[in-house]
Amino acid sequence: MSQHSSATVPLRLFITVPPGLEDLALSEIQEKAQLGLLGEGLSDCMEANPAEKAKGGILLLAPGSCLTPLHHYLKIPTKITLKLWSFKARDFPKLYSKLLALPWRDYLASTDISFKVSCKKSRIIHSERVEKTAKRALEKYFQAYPLKKKNTLGGAVQIHLDIYQDVCQVGLNLSGELLYKRNLRTDTGKAPLRENLAAALLYLLHTHAKKREIELANTILLDPMCGSGVFPMEALEFFRPCTSRDFAFTKFLKESWWKIAPSEEMPSDATLFKYCLGIESDPMVFKQLESNLQVCSNDAYKIKHGDFFQTDISDLSKNKSLVTICNLPYGKRIPLKNAVGFYSNFFQHCSSNKDIKLLGALFPKEYEHAPLPKGTTVLERRYFKNGGIDCVLLILY
């Protein structure tokens, strides 16, 4: 297959996202495609074949040339998988013959292969035997059709084999390490929030701010319990490419699929929040915060060591409007004697500050009915899991 045809052929991708956040991931793809950040041809491809929400992810047809910018610019997904083939297999001889007949060499530039197997509601139920059968089939295939060039990049391939109701879906893990591992935060606090969750919640808060016609150009994002800085970092980096890590496909997929570099130009108006303000009371965590934010522009944020409840916010914000987001203590890793009282006190304190125009508060779902100040409007309750804990993001106005 030629480089030109490889780069323009639509690929079937499954973009994995945290359950409950699929709509936000779809909106991110649509917006960044319109901005031209996700590669040439994606907007046209999506117009002909719109991206679709599925449980736990997004189904997307995209030209091969978009693989690199998709990985660089999307911040909400967890992983991107290339869906290659699908076939029926009700026994192991059929599975072996089908896998042996597939054109692996059209895609792979490496024979360092591992497998991730799932078997559900099928006659084939032994995942270990599936893996052994697949390994034997691919070894036989590459003996008959060896790669023309030796892979010098050292890339390992993870092949997904998902067998459901006697149908085997074959895919390639393009991302390698999960995408929330940005390699930006060198230090994390006691209860860190994953980067892609933070990005999704910020995007949701930004959407509500636009609906409320809050003038974002003159608005500051405030994180009053900033921890290691995931919210300000993700806010400032949301429309910028992630170039701080490698992605697996660049080391095992034929170069013609991903060789086109992403655009380094960022639209001047593409930003969630132009300026961020963070407060952190723990002196050790504050040092981590200072270290982590060094990757961001110095004129885009300000941080203060102190207690939010005892800090004069207006002195820091210069009376500008504030959109506030906070990952509150859960009482798990960080002790919390009276969770309901703490959350109610936090809501009351935010309500008393007239500069705070919008609040996003993240905490365990079991406390979602903690008392709110009189006159507070709940714009949305967004449910999802964080570290195995059922959580809710309350967006308050």
N, C-alpha and C positions, 0 to 999 in steps of 0.2 A: 504494500500500500504506500503510495507516495506521501511526502510530507504535507503537500497541499491538501490532498483528499483526507488525510488523517485529521488535520486541524479543523476541517470544516464539517466533518461527519457528526451529526447529532449523537451524543452519548446519553444513555439512560442512567441518571444519577439518583441515588436516594440520599438525601441530606438529613441525617439524624439530628433531632433536637430534643431537649428535655420535654417530656410529656406535659401538656398544658400550655406550652408556649409556641405551638405550631403556627398560629395566626401571626405572631410577631415575626417569626422567622420568614414566613412567606412575604410579609410586608417589607422586611429588610431586603430580601432578594429583589422584589419589584422596584423598590426605590433606588437601590444601588445599580440595578440594570439600566434604569432610566437616566441615571447620572453618567452612565458610560464607564463605571468602575469595574464591571465584571467581564469585560472583554467584548470585542467586536462580534456582532452577530447574535448575541444572546437575546436582545430585545425582539429582533425579528423572529427568532426561534420561539420565544415565549408567546408572541402574538399568534403564531400558528398553532402552538401546542402549549397552552397555559400551564404553569406550574400548579400542582395540586397538593392540598393538604392530605396527609394520611396519619394514622396513629403513630405518634413518635417521630414524625418527620415530614419531609417535602419530596414529592416526586418531580424531577426536573429533567427536561431534555435540553442539553447544552452542547454547543460545538466543542470539540477537543481543545481548541485554543483558549477556552475559558477556564480550564482546570486550574491554572496558576492563579489568575485573579480571584476566582471563587474561594480558593484557600487563603489568599492574602487579605481579602476585604470582608468576608462574612464573619461576623463576631458572635452570633447567637448559636450556630450549629455546634454539635459535638464531634461529628465525623461525616465524611463524604465517601460513599461507596459507589463504585461503578458496577451497575447491573449488566452482566454480559449475556448469559444464556439461561434458558429454562427448558426442562424436559421431564417427561414422566419416567420414574424408576421405581418399580415395585419389588425388585430384588437386587442383590449385590452384583451378579453377572451383568445385568442391564446397566447398573450404575457405572461399573468399570468400563464397559464398551462405549457408553455415551461420553464419559469423561475423556477417554482415549481418542475419540473422534473429533474433539473440539479443536479449533485452530489457535492454540495457545500462543504460538510464535508470532501471531499477528499483533499481540499486545505486550508480551513479556520480554524484557531484556535481561532477566535474571532467572536462575533456577534454584535460588535459595528460597524455598517455599515452606510456609507453615499453613495450617488450616484452622478455621473456626467453624465448628459444625453444630447445627441445631436440627433435631428431629422431633416432629410433633404430628400426631394423628396420622401416622403412616405405617405401612408394613415394615419399612426399614426404621428400626428404632435404636440401634446400637451405634452411638456416635463414634466410639473408638474404632469400631470396625469400618465405619464410613471413612474415617480419616486414613486408616491403613489402606483401604481400597483406592482412595483418591491418590495417595502417595505412590502406590504401585502403578496406577494408570499414568501419572505424569512422568514418572521415571522412565516408563516404557516409551512414552510420547517423545521425550527429549533425546532418547537414544536413537529413535528413528528420524527425528527432525532437530538436530542440535542447533543451538543459536549460532548465527554467522559470526557475531562478535562476542568476545568475552566481556562480561560486565565488570568494569573496573571501579564502579561506584560503590560496590559493596552493599547493594540494597536488597533487603529481604521482602518477599511478597507474602501477604496474608490473604489467602483465598477463603471467602465465605461460602459455605455450602449449607443452605437452608432448605430442609426437606419438610414439606407440609402437605398433607393429604396426597402423598405419593408423587408430588411434583418437586423437583430439585431446582432451586434458584442458585445460580453461580454468580458471585460478585468478587470484586477486588477492593480491599481497604486502601483507598487512595491517600488517606491522611496520615496513617501511622499512629503516632501518639495522639491522644484526644485533643481536639482543637482548642479547648480552654487552657491548655498548657502553652501560654504565649512566650514563656521565658523572659518576661518583663519584670515581674516582682521577684526579687532575689530573697526577700524575707516576707513571711506571713505571720499573722497574729495567731491567737489561740483558737479562734473560730472563723477561719477565712471563708469567704463566699467565692464560689467558682466564677471565673471571669465571664463565661458565656451567660450565666444566670444574671450577673450584674449588668451585662450589656443588654439583655432582654428587658430587664426591669427599668433601666434607664430609657430605653426606646419607648416603652409603654408610658412612662411618666412624661416624656417629651411629646408623645402623641396627645395626651390629655392637656398638656400645657398649650399646645397649638389650638386644640378645640376650645379652650377657655380664653383664647386670643391674648395670652400672656406674651408680652413683647420680649422674645427670647434674646434679642441682640443686647438688651440692657438688663438681663436677668442672670443671677449667679446661682450655680448649683451648690447647695450646702449639704455636706455630710457631717452631722454633729457628733457622730461616734465613728470616726473615719477608719479605725483599725490600720491595716497595712496599705490602704489607699486604693482598693479595687474600684470603687465607684468613680472617683475623679480620673483615674487612669483610663478606665473604659469609656468614660464620657469624652475625654480629650482625644482618644485614639479610635473612636468608632468609625470614622470615615477615612482612616489612614491604613495603609497596608501593613500587615504583620510580617516583618522581614527578620524577626529575631530567632527564627527556628526553621528547620527543614521540614519537608513533607515527604512521606514515603514514596509517592508516585514518581518523584524526580529521580529516584534511584533504581526503579525496577520497570517503569513503563517506557516504552519506546519514545525517544526524544521528540518524534514528530507530533506527539500528542500534547506536549506541555512546553515546548521550546520557546514559544512566543512570550516575551516578558510583559508583565502588567504595566499599565500606564502609571507613571509616577506623578502625574498632575492631579491635584485634588481641587474640585470646584471650590471657589472661595467662600461660597455660602453653605457648604456642606459641613455642618457641625451640629452636635446635639446641644452642647452648652459651651460658650466661648471662654468662660471663666469659672473656676471651681474654688470652693472654700472648704477646708477640712479642719475639724477639731478632734483631738485625741487626748485623753486624760492619762493613759498609762505611759510613763516615761520611756520604757523599753520599746513598746510598740511605736511610740512617736519617732524614735530613732529609725525603726524599720520604715516608717512612713516617709521620712526625709530621704532615706536611701532609695526607696522604690520610685519616688516621683522625680528623681533626677533624669529619667528618660523623657520627661515631658518638658515643654517649654517653660522657662522660669516665669514668664510674664502671663501664664495662663492659669496659675493657681496660687493660693496662699494657704498656709497651714499654721495652726496655733496649738501649742500644748496647754491644755486646760480642761476644765469640766464644763460641759455644755450648759448645765443648769446654773452655772455661776459666771458665764461669759456674756459680755455685752456684745451681742451680735451686730447691732447697728453700727458700733464703732468699727467693726471689721468689714461690713458690707457697704458702708458709706450710704446707708439708707436706700440701696438699690433693692429691687424685687428679688425674692429668694424662692427658688424651687428646691425643696428639701427632700432628701432620700436617706434612709437609715436602716441598716441591718441591726436591729435591736438585740440585746443579749437574750438567749433562749432559756437560760437557767440550766444548761447542760454542761458545756465546757467552762463557761463563765458563771459562777454561782449567782443566784438571784433569789433572795429570801421571799419577796412578795411580788410575783410577776405581774399580777393584775394591777396592783398599786403602782408599780414602776411604770407600766405602759400608760396608765391613766395620767400619771404625773407628767410623762413625756408629752402626751397629746395636749394636755392643758398648757404646758410650757410653750409648745409650738404655737398654739392658738393665741396666746397672749402677745406674740410677736407679730405685729401688723405687716411687717415686711415679707413674711412667709405667705406666699400666694397659693402654694400647692404643696402637699406633703405625701410622700410615699413611705409607708412604714412596714417593714418586713419582720415578722415574728411568728411563733408557732400558731397553727390554726386553732388549737384548743383554747387560746385566749382571745380569739377574734371578736368576742363580744365584751371586751373590756370597755368600761364607760368612756364615752367621748364627750368633749365639751359641748355645751348647749350651742346650737346653731351650726354645728359641723355637718357637712354633707359628704356622704360616702359615694364617690364617683364610680369606684370599681373595687371588687374583691377578686384577686387573681390567686388561684390555688396551684401549688406545685410542691415537689419534694426538694429539700435542701439537706444533703448529707443524711438521707433516709428519714428526715423529720418532715411531717406534713406541715407546710407553711402557708401563710397567706400574705399577700401584699395588699394592704389597704391604701387606696389613693383617696385622700381627703382634701376637701376644699372649704 
